[in-house]
Amino acid sequence: MHRQVLWSPEPGTPSQLKSFQHFVENRHAQQFDNYDEFWQWSIDCLPDFWKDIWDYCQVAHSVPPSEIVEANKAMDEIPAWFSGARLNYAENMLRFRDNHIAIIATGEHLNSHTVTYSQLYDRVVKLATSLREANITVGDRIAAFLPNTEHAVICFLASTAVGAVFSSASPDFGVHGTLDRLGQIQPKLLFCIDSVFENGKHQCQVKKLEEIVAGLPSLQYVVFCPSEGVIHDTAFEIPRSSSLDRFLQLGSSTSEPFYFEQLPFDHPLVIMFTSGSTGKPKCLVHRAGGLLLQHRKEHLIHTSMSRQDKFFYYTTTGWMMWNWQVSALAEGATLVLFSGKPFLPTPAALFKIA
């Protein structure tokens, strides 16, 4: 069947893909006459290809890999990748620490506020420091019941900065849908919100959270992030709960310099879930190095994303695309976060944001 090409770039059009091709050609004394030849090389020379991705993307790391892929194992035997490497996902997301806008957060109300890269770094470090003071250690699970706001991004990065494993559920999930997911991972801490603005009104989440917290006996901390309204007094009747401001006081007296936990390439980063359409949602563990490298490849090389770009993808924290969009921070782009229904207050709401 004939397939019509809808668009093709003009010859000589600059792109990160073309730049990466030249990088590979110079490094390996190769010459690719077209994209198909370049693609075939990437398949035939996997160790070289992925090492070149690592170097071209300038992945921040404390220890380089001793081997790119286990040479004596086939792909169906699941070989180890980037053995010996030590890195941190959050450190790679926070490469930029200036006054460029990192996040524009908005929603149904169409009000918006911004967070710079400098502010993002400071807020992540403060929260991560408090997590350490709360005895959150490498491998502990941290869950979030949050909408798609800057608070979700900060909680995610702070959790991974200290080596915790992060998992998120969207407030549009019901109690059972949330527990079917988070109940499997035994989280030590839950970040949550007492109210969301959705369908044109504030919707209290406290009753729902009472049931969720009761169904997660592993929890030692329940931390309420700021919402659009005033936090309901009944929220703090939930056992082991506190406001984010109060939780941050745990790390306020720490004078030691902050460090990002340096972890193996295959350290668990996030736990996502299948849809649950054929039974309970099943856990999907994504490793730090693999997720970082694949997302860097997609954002930088496939889309030529840069600091000049604003990046928007409509998603909730309950979908894998939420994690994918966050990784655009490594390119220094500006994330545009939207919380709420996409067709409110009018069907043109998302176009107004654009």
C-alpha positions as CSV (number, residue, x, y, z in Angstrom):
1,M,0.0,0.0,0.0
2,H,1.3,3.4,-1.0
3,R,1.9,5.7,2.0
4,Q,2.1,9.4,1.3
5,V,4.8,11.4,3.1
6,L,3.0,14.3,4.7
7,W,6.2,16.4,5.4
8,S,9.9,16.0,4.9
9,P,12.5,18.5,6.1
10,E,14.5,20.3,3.4
11,P,18.0,19.0,2.8
12,G,20.5,20.7,5.1
13,T,17.9,21.7,7.7
14,P,19.8,21.7,11.1
15,S,18.6,19.3,13.7
16,Q,20.0,17.4,16.7
17,L,19.5,14.2,14.9
18,K,21.8,15.4,12.1
19,S,24.3,16.8,14.6
20,F,24.3,13.4,16.4
21,Q,24.9,11.6,13.1
22,H,27.9,13.8,12.4
23,F,29.1,13.1,16.0
24,V,28.9,9.3,15.3
25,E,30.5,9.6,11.9
26,N,33.5,11.5,13.3
27,R,33.9,9.2,16.3
28,H,33.8,6.0,14.3
29,A,35.2,7.1,10.9
30,Q,31.8,6.2,9.3
31,Q,29.8,7.8,6.5
32,F,26.1,7.4,6.3
33,D,24.5,8.4,3.0
34,N,20.9,8.4,4.4
35,Y,18.9,7.9,7.5
36,D,18.3,4.2,6.8
37,E,22.0,3.5,6.8
38,F,22.4,5.4,10.1
39,W,19.4,3.5,11.6
40,Q,20.9,0.2,10.5
41,W,24.2,1.0,12.2
42,S,22.4,1.8,15.4
43,I,20.9,-1.7,15.3
44,D,24.1,-3.5,14.3
45,C,26.3,-1.7,16.7
46,L,24.3,-1.4,19.9
47,P,27.1,-0.8,22.4
48,D,28.6,1.9,20.3
49,F,25.2,3.5,19.7
50,W,24.2,3.7,23.3
51,K,27.7,4.9,24.5
52,D,27.4,7.6,21.9
53,I,24.0,8.6,23.2
54,W,25.4,8.8,26.7
55,D,28.3,11.0,25.6
56,Y,26.4,13.2,23.2
57,C,23.7,13.9,25.8
58,Q,26.4,14.6,28.4
59,V,24.8,12.4,31.1
60,A,25.8,13.6,34.6
61,H,27.5,10.8,36.5
62,S,30.0,10.2,39.2
63,V,31.4,6.9,37.9
64,P,31.5,6.0,34.2
65,P,30.4,2.6,33.0
66,S,32.9,-0.2,32.8
67,E,30.9,-2.1,30.1
68,I,28.0,-0.8,28.0
69,V,26.1,-4.0,27.6
70,E,26.9,-7.5,28.8
71,A,28.7,-9.1,25.9
72,N,28.0,-12.7,26.6
73,K,24.2,-12.4,26.9
74,A,21.6,-12.2,24.1
75,M,18.8,-9.6,24.4
76,D,16.2,-12.2,25.4
77,E,18.5,-13.1,28.3
78,I,18.2,-9.5,29.6
79,P,21.8,-8.4,29.7
80,A,23.0,-5.8,32.2
81,W,23.5,-2.3,30.7
82,F,26.1,0.4,31.7
83,S,27.6,-1.8,34.4
84,G,29.5,0.1,37.1
85,A,28.0,3.5,36.2
86,R,26.8,5.6,39.1
87,L,24.4,8.5,38.6
88,N,21.2,10.2,39.8
89,Y,18.2,11.0,37.7
90,A,17.2,14.2,39.6
91,E,20.7,15.6,39.3
92,N,20.4,15.2,35.5
93,M,17.0,17.0,35.6
94,L,18.5,19.9,37.5
95,R,21.5,20.6,35.3
96,F,20.3,24.2,34.9
97,R,20.1,26.4,37.9
98,D,19.4,29.9,36.5
99,N,16.5,32.2,36.2
100,H,15.1,30.6,33.0
101,I,11.5,29.5,33.5
102,A,11.4,25.8,34.3
103,I,7.6,25.4,34.9
104,I,4.5,27.2,34.0
105,A,1.6,25.7,36.0
106,T,-2.0,26.3,35.1
107,G,-5.3,24.6,35.0
108,E,-9.1,25.0,34.4
109,H,-9.1,28.3,36.2
110,L,-6.5,29.5,33.6
111,N,-4.5,31.3,36.3
112,S,-0.8,30.5,36.0
113,H,2.3,30.9,38.0
114,T,6.0,30.1,37.2
115,V,9.0,28.4,38.8
116,T,12.5,29.2,37.6
117,Y,15.2,26.6,37.3
118,S,17.0,28.3,40.3
119,Q,13.8,28.1,42.4
120,L,13.1,24.5,41.3
121,Y,16.6,23.4,42.4
122,D,16.3,25.1,45.8
123,R,12.8,23.6,46.4
124,V,13.9,20.2,45.4
125,V,17.0,20.3,47.7
126,K,15.0,21.6,50.7
127,L,12.5,18.8,50.3
128,A,15.1,16.1,49.7
129,T,17.0,17.3,52.8
130,S,13.9,16.9,54.9
131,L,13.3,13.4,53.4
132,R,16.7,12.4,54.6
133,E,16.0,13.8,58.0
134,A,12.7,11.8,58.0
135,N,14.9,8.7,57.5
136,I,13.8,8.1,53.9
137,T,16.6,6.0,52.5
138,V,17.6,4.4,49.2
139,G,14.9,2.0,48.0
140,D,12.1,3.3,50.2
141,R,8.9,3.8,48.2
142,I,7.3,7.3,48.1
143,A,3.8,7.7,46.7
144,A,2.0,10.8,45.5
145,F,-1.7,11.5,45.2
146,L,-1.4,14.8,43.4
147,P,-2.6,16.6,40.3
148,N,-0.3,17.7,37.5
149,T,1.3,20.7,39.2
150,E,4.7,21.9,40.2
151,H,4.3,20.2,43.5
152,A,4.2,16.8,41.8
153,V,7.4,17.5,39.9
154,I,9.2,18.8,43.0
155,C,8.1,15.7,45.1
156,F,9.2,13.4,42.3
157,L,12.6,15.0,41.9
158,A,13.2,15.2,45.7
159,S,12.3,11.6,46.1
160,T,14.6,10.4,43.4
161,A,17.4,12.7,44.6
162,V,17.7,10.6,47.8
163,G,17.3,7.3,46.0
164,A,13.7,6.6,46.9
165,V,11.4,4.9,44.4
166,F,8.5,7.1,43.3
167,S,5.0,6.2,42.3
168,S,2.0,8.5,41.6
169,A,-1.7,8.3,41.3
170,S,-4.0,11.0,40.1
171,P,-6.8,12.4,42.3
172,D,-9.3,11.5,39.6
173,F,-8.8,7.9,40.7
174,G,-11.2,6.4,43.1
175,V,-10.2,4.9,46.5
176,H,-10.1,1.4,45.2
177,G,-8.3,2.4,42.0
178,T,-5.6,4.1,44.1
179,L,-5.2,1.3,46.6
180,D,-5.1,-1.3,43.9
181,R,-2.0,0.5,42.7
182,L,-0.3,2.0,45.8
183,G,-1.2,-0.9,48.1
184,Q,1.2,-3.2,46.2
185,I,4.3,-1.1,46.8
186,Q,4.1,-0.4,50.6
187,P,5.0,3.3,50.5
188,K,6.7,4.9,53.5
189,L,5.5,8.4,52.7
190,L,2.5,9.8,50.8
191,F,2.4,13.3,49.3
192,C,-1.1,14.4,48.7
193,I,-3.5,17.3,48.3
194,D,-6.7,18.0,50.2
195,S,-8.6,19.7,47.3
196,V,-8.5,19.9,43.6
197,F,-10.1,22.4,41.2
198,E,-11.9,20.2,38.6
199,N,-15.2,20.5,36.7
200,G,-15.3,24.2,37.6
201,K,-15.2,23.8,41.3
202,H,-13.0,22.9,44.3
203,Q,-13.4,19.2,45.2
204,C,-12.4,18.1,48.7
205,Q,-10.3,15.0,48.7
206,V,-10.1,14.5,52.5
207,K,-12.7,11.7,52.8
208,K,-11.1,9.9,50.0
209,L,-7.7,10.3,51.6
210,E,-8.9,9.0,54.9
211,E,-9.8,5.7,53.2
212,I,-6.6,5.6,51.2
213,V,-4.3,6.2,54.2
214,A,-6.2,3.6,56.2
215,G,-5.5,1.1,53.4
216,L,-1.8,1.8,53.4
217,P,-0.5,0.7,56.8
218,S,3.1,1.1,55.8
219,L,2.8,4.9,55.8
220,Q,4.9,6.8,58.3
221,Y,4.2,10.2,56.9
222,V,1.3,11.9,55.1
223,V,2.4,15.3,53.7
224,F,-0.2,17.7,52.4
225,C,1.0,19.9,49.6
226,P,-0.6,23.4,49.1
227,S,-3.9,23.4,47.1
228,E,-5.6,26.3,45.4
229,G,-7.8,26.9,48.5
230,V,-7.2,26.7,52.2
231,I,-6.3,23.3,53.5
232,H,-9.3,21.8,55.3
233,D,-8.9,21.5,59.0
234,T,-10.1,17.9,58.9
235,A,-7.1,16.9,56.7
236,F,-4.8,17.0,59.7
237,E,-7.0,14.6,61.6
238,I,-5.6,11.9,59.3
239,P,-3.0,9.9,61.2
240,R,0.7,10.9,60.7
241,S,-0.3,13.9,58.6
242,S,1.4,17.3,58.3
243,S,1.6,20.3,56.0
244,L,4.4,20.5,53.5
245,D,5.7,23.6,55.3
246,R,5.9,21.7,58.6
247,F,7.6,18.8,57.0
248,L,10.2,21.1,55.5
249,Q,11.2,22.2,59.0
250,L,12.8,18.8,59.5
251,G,15.6,19.8,57.2
252,S,15.8,23.5,58.1
253,S,18.6,23.2,60.5
254,T,20.8,21.0,58.4
255,S,24.1,22.7,57.5
256,E,25.8,19.9,55.5
257,P,26.1,20.5,51.7
258,F,23.4,18.6,49.8
259,Y,24.4,15.7,47.6
260,F,22.5,13.6,45.1
261,E,22.6,9.9,45.9
262,Q,24.8,8.2,43.4
263,L,23.1,5.0,42.3
264,P,23.6,2.1,39.8
265,F,22.3,2.5,36.3
266,D,19.6,-0.1,36.9
267,H,18.4,1.3,40.3
268,P,14.6,1.4,40.4
269,L,13.4,5.0,39.7
270,V,9.6,4.8,39.3
271,I,6.8,2.3,39.6
272,M,4.1,2.7,37.1
273,F,1.1,0.5,36.5
274,T,-0.8,-1.3,33.8
275,S,-4.4,0.0,33.1
276,G,-6.1,-2.6,35.2
277,S,-8.6,-3.5,32.5
278,T,-7.9,-7.3,32.8
279,G,-7.6,-7.4,36.6
280,K,-5.6,-5.5,39.2
281,P,-3.1,-3.0,37.8
282,K,0.3,-4.6,37.6
283,C,3.5,-2.9,38.7
284,L,6.0,-1.7,36.0
285,V,9.4,-0.8,37.4
286,H,11.4,1.6,35.3
287,R,15.1,1.9,36.1
288,A,16.9,5.2,36.5
289,G,19.5,4.9,33.8
290,G,17.3,3.4,31.2
291,L,14.5,5.9,31.6
292,L,16.9,8.8,31.7
293,L,18.8,7.7,28.6
294,Q,15.7,6.9,26.5
295,H,14.0,10.1,27.5
296,R,17.1,12.2,26.7
297,K,17.3,10.5,23.3
298,E,13.7,11.2,22.5
299,H,13.6,14.8,23.8
300,L,17.0,15.9,22.5
301,I,17.7,13.9,19.4
302,H,14.3,13.0,18.1
303,T,12.6,16.4,18.8
304,S,15.6,18.8,19.0
305,M,14.2,20.2,22.2
306,S,16.2,23.1,23.6
307,R,16.0,25.9,26.1
308,Q,14.0,28.0,23.7
309,D,11.1,25.5,23.8
310,K,7.9,25.4,25.8
311,F,6.7,21.9,26.2
312,F,3.1,20.9,26.9
313,Y,1.5,17.5,27.0
314,Y,-1.9,17.0,28.4
315,T,-1.6,14.3,31.1
316,T,-2.3,13.4,34.7
317,T,0.1,12.0,37.2
318,G,-1.5,8.6,36.7
319,W,-0.1,8.1,33.2
320,M,3.4,7.3,32.0
321,M,3.4,10.4,29.8
322,W,3.6,12.5,33.0
323,N,7.0,11.0,33.8
324,W,8.0,11.5,30.1
325,Q,7.2,15.2,30.1
326,V,9.2,15.8,33.3
327,S,12.4,14.5,31.7
328,A,12.3,17.5,29.3
329,L,13.8,19.5,32.2
330,A,17.1,17.9,31.3
331,E,17.1,19.9,28.0
332,G,16.4,23.2,29.9
333,A,12.9,23.5,28.3
334,T,9.9,25.1,30.0
335,L,7.3,22.6,31.1
336,V,3.7,23.8,30.8
337,L,1.6,21.8,33.3
338,F,-2.2,21.7,33.2
339,S,-4.4,20.4,36.0
340,G,-8.1,19.7,35.4
341,K,-10.4,18.8,32.5
342,P,-9.1,19.8,29.1
343,F,-12.4,21.2,27.8
344,L,-13.1,23.5,30.7
345,P,-13.9,26.3,31.2
346,T,-14.4,26.2,27.4
347,P,-13.5,23.6,24.7
348,A,-10.8,26.0,23.6
349,A,-9.0,26.0,27.0
350,L,-5.9,24.2,25.8
351,F,-5.6,26.4,22.7
352,K,-5.8,29.5,25.0
353,I,-2.8,28.2,26.9
354,A,-0.9,27.8,23.6
